[in-house]
Each structure stands twice: as C-alpha cells, then as structure tokens.
Amino acid sequence: MNFDWLIIALGNPGKKYSQTRHNIGWMVGFELCQKQNTQLNTESTIYYTSRLRFGSNNVLIVFPTTYMNNSGEAVRKVHQKYGIPIDRMIVVADEYNFPLGKVHLKKGGSDGGHNGIASIIEELQSEDFYRLRCGIGPKPKDIILTDFVLSEFKEDEKDMLKETIKKAVEALEHFFKHIPERAMSDINSGKLWKEEPEKE
C-alpha cells in the first residue's frame, strides 16, 4: 500500500514511561488508533505501525521504540521502506514551554531543545517536516528538564491531559480535511475549537 502521509508519535517504550509527560505523543497516537479501531503491528524491532484513513488519505502512523533520543533511527527506516516524503511527515511531540492544554502545529525550524526531534532532523538530514507540539508544562523552575519530562502527570492535571489529547487528535483530523496552511491557522489560533462542529 502507498501512504500519503506519515504520523510519528514520539515517546519511550515500556510501562515505566507510559504515563510520563514525554509520552504524550504516544498517548495521542494511541487515541487516534483507538478512534479508528486499528491494531498496532510489530513491523520491526525498532517501531510499531498502524494504518489510518482520513478521507482520501492513507496515513501510516509509527511509534518508534528506540527510546526518545534515537527516534530518528526508526523514522529513517520507515522513510526508506515506504518512501513517504519528508514534507508529508507530522511528528507529535511534547512541548514543555507550552502549558498543558495547548497544541500548536508548525512546519520546519529547529529542534527546539527536543531530543526526539533533534534525532529525526539528524537522521533525515532535513527539518522540513510538521510538528504538532502538545503542551506538558509549564516546567517548574526548581526541577531539571530531564526529571520533569520523565515525571508522570499529577492527579489534578489528568482532566486537562485528556483535553490536550482530544485537541491534538482533532487537530490531526482537521489537518487532513483542509490545506495545511488553513489547518495550521485554525489550530494555532484556536479557531478550530470555537467553531460549531463541521457537518459531514
């Protein structure tokens, strides 16, 4: 099967990390798969995949299992196998500079201090992919970044975490209904969640 787009859900494998802030990318990816009732395939020793459909778009979603800092290794392998263009890739990742509840879509740019994105840029030798950044912050000043991103969400954050995941899923669904520029504008301005639901 040929795929039109690739979604890359970033996170760390294993129960130890499953509920940590760094794994919000995986949480969003799992929710997408659950909504479409698709199964994860153990296609490789370094990633899981699942096949999604959004309108006329065939979309492959990949969950790297290389641990965050080596995510690019899995992405490079998928890129080589399926030939999905780099500018048709969307990385879903955590963003500690954003408050929990905020999602933001952009294309290109630096890694922003995110080791998973840095690894993808290094392996692909390109920054020309989309990033859907999901807020996990704000990071308290008295905790180092590594400890913060590997910490679990607090009990009083759980409702907002669910809302963030829901918004990220809706953002991706919206992206595939419109041209990228329109989708980014609607998502980043918050307009997507202020409008009445679109009629099918």
C-alpha positions as CSV (number, residue, x, y, z in Angstrom):
1,M,0.0,0.0,0.0
2,N,1.1,3.5,-0.8
3,F,0.8,6.1,2.0
4,D,0.0,9.8,1.5
5,W,1.3,10.9,5.0
6,L,3.3,9.6,7.9
7,I,2.4,10.5,11.6
8,I,5.3,9.9,14.0
9,A,4.2,9.6,17.6
10,L,7.1,10.2,19.9
11,G,7.6,8.5,23.3
12,N,9.6,5.9,25.2
13,P,8.6,2.2,25.3
14,G,7.7,0.3,28.4
15,K,5.3,0.6,31.3
16,K,7.8,2.7,33.3
17,Y,7.4,5.5,30.8
18,S,3.8,5.1,29.5
19,Q,2.2,7.8,31.7
20,T,5.1,10.3,31.7
21,R,4.9,13.8,30.1
22,H,7.5,12.8,27.4
23,N,5.0,10.2,26.2
24,I,2.1,12.5,25.3
25,G,3.0,11.8,21.6
26,W,2.3,8.1,22.1
27,M,-0.9,8.9,24.0
28,V,-2.2,11.0,21.1
29,G,-1.2,8.2,18.6
30,F,-2.9,5.5,20.7
31,E,-6.1,7.6,20.9
32,L,-6.1,8.1,17.1
33,C,-5.7,4.3,16.6
34,Q,-8.5,3.6,19.1
35,K,-10.9,6.0,17.3
36,Q,-10.3,4.2,14.0
37,N,-10.3,0.8,15.7
38,T,-6.9,-0.1,14.2
39,Q,-4.4,-2.5,15.6
40,L,-0.7,-1.9,16.2
41,N,1.6,-4.0,14.2
42,T,5.0,-5.1,15.4
43,E,6.5,-4.5,12.0
44,S,10.1,-4.0,13.2
45,T,12.2,-4.4,16.3
46,I,12.5,-0.6,16.4
47,Y,9.0,0.6,15.7
48,Y,5.3,-0.2,15.7
49,T,2.9,0.9,13.0
50,S,-0.8,1.2,12.2
51,R,-2.7,2.2,9.2
52,L,-5.2,5.0,9.4
53,R,-7.6,6.6,6.9
54,F,-8.7,10.2,6.8
55,G,-11.0,10.9,3.9
56,S,-9.0,10.0,0.8
57,N,-5.7,10.0,2.7
58,N,-3.9,6.7,3.5
59,V,-1.9,7.5,6.6
60,L,0.8,5.4,8.3
61,I,1.4,6.1,12.0
62,V,4.7,4.9,13.5
63,F,5.6,4.6,17.2
64,P,9.4,4.4,17.5
65,T,10.6,2.0,20.2
66,T,14.2,3.2,20.1
67,Y,13.8,5.4,23.2
68,M,13.3,9.1,22.6
69,N,16.8,10.2,21.9
70,N,17.2,7.7,19.0
71,S,13.7,8.3,17.4
72,G,15.3,9.3,14.1
73,E,16.7,5.8,13.6
74,A,13.2,4.4,13.3
75,V,11.9,7.3,11.2
76,R,14.8,6.9,8.8
77,K,14.0,3.2,8.4
78,V,10.3,3.9,7.8
79,H,11.2,6.6,5.3
80,Q,13.5,4.2,3.4
81,K,10.9,1.5,3.4
82,Y,7.8,3.4,2.3
83,G,9.3,6.5,0.6
84,I,6.9,8.9,2.2
85,P,8.3,12.4,1.5
86,I,9.7,14.3,4.5
87,D,7.4,17.2,3.9
88,R,4.5,14.8,4.4
89,M,5.5,13.8,7.9
90,I,3.9,15.0,11.1
91,V,5.8,14.5,14.4
92,V,3.6,14.5,17.5
93,A,5.7,15.5,20.5
94,D,5.6,17.1,24.0
95,E,6.5,20.7,24.5
96,Y,7.5,21.8,28.0
97,N,7.4,25.5,27.1
98,F,3.6,25.3,26.4
99,P,1.0,24.9,29.2
100,L,-0.9,21.7,29.4
101,G,-3.9,22.2,27.1
102,K,-2.1,24.0,24.3
103,V,-1.4,22.4,20.9
104,H,0.5,24.1,18.1
105,L,1.3,23.0,14.5
106,K,4.3,24.2,12.6
107,K,6.4,23.1,9.7
108,G,10.2,23.2,9.8
109,G,12.5,25.0,12.1
110,S,15.0,23.9,14.8
111,D,14.5,21.0,17.2
112,G,13.5,23.5,20.0
113,G,15.6,21.5,22.5
114,H,13.6,18.3,22.0
115,N,16.0,15.3,21.7
116,G,13.5,13.2,19.7
117,I,13.0,15.9,17.1
118,A,16.8,16.5,17.0
119,S,17.4,12.9,16.3
120,I,14.9,12.9,13.4
121,I,16.5,16.0,11.9
122,E,19.9,14.4,12.2
123,E,18.8,11.1,10.6
124,L,16.8,12.6,7.8
125,Q,19.2,15.5,7.3
126,S,16.2,17.7,7.0
127,E,13.9,19.9,9.1
128,D,11.2,20.0,6.5
129,F,8.5,18.1,8.4
130,Y,5.5,19.2,10.5
131,R,5.5,19.2,14.3
132,L,2.3,19.0,16.4
133,R,3.5,20.2,19.7
134,C,1.5,19.3,22.8
135,G,1.9,21.3,25.9
136,I,3.0,19.5,29.1
137,G,4.1,22.5,31.1
138,P,4.8,24.9,32.4
139,K,8.0,23.4,33.8
140,P,8.7,24.5,37.4
141,K,11.9,26.4,37.8
142,D,13.2,24.2,40.6
143,I,13.2,20.9,38.6
144,I,15.7,20.0,35.8
145,L,14.2,19.3,32.4
146,T,15.0,15.6,32.3
147,D,13.3,14.9,35.6
148,F,10.3,17.0,34.5
149,V,9.6,15.3,31.2
150,L,10.1,11.9,32.7
151,S,7.7,12.6,35.5
152,E,4.1,11.5,35.5
153,F,1.2,13.9,35.2
154,K,-0.3,14.9,38.6
155,E,-3.8,13.8,39.6
156,D,-5.1,17.4,39.2
157,E,-3.7,17.5,35.7
158,K,-5.5,14.4,34.4
159,D,-8.6,16.2,33.1
160,M,-6.5,18.7,31.2
161,L,-4.3,15.9,29.9
162,K,-7.4,14.2,28.4
163,E,-8.4,17.6,26.9
164,T,-4.9,18.1,25.4
165,I,-5.0,14.6,23.8
166,K,-8.5,15.2,22.5
167,K,-7.5,18.6,20.9
168,A,-4.4,17.0,19.4
169,V,-6.5,14.3,17.8
170,E,-9.0,16.8,16.5
171,A,-6.1,18.9,15.1
172,L,-4.8,16.0,13.1
173,E,-8.3,15.1,11.8
174,H,-8.8,18.7,10.8
175,F,-5.4,18.8,9.1
176,F,-6.4,16.1,6.7
177,K,-9.7,17.9,5.8
178,H,-8.0,21.1,4.6
179,I,-4.9,22.5,3.0
180,P,-2.1,22.7,5.5
181,E,-2.0,26.5,5.7
182,R,-5.7,26.7,6.6
183,A,-5.4,23.8,9.1
184,M,-2.4,25.4,10.9
185,S,-4.2,28.8,11.1
186,D,-7.3,27.2,12.6
187,I,-5.3,25.1,15.1
188,N,-2.9,27.7,16.2
189,S,-5.4,30.5,16.6
190,G,-7.8,28.2,18.5
191,K,-10.5,28.8,15.9
192,L,-10.9,25.1,15.4
193,W,-12.4,24.8,18.9
194,K,-14.5,27.9,18.7
195,E,-16.5,26.9,15.7
196,E,-19.6,24.8,15.5
197,P,-18.7,21.2,14.6
198,E,-18.5,20.8,10.8
199,K,-21.4,18.9,9.2
200,E,-20.4,15.7,7.5
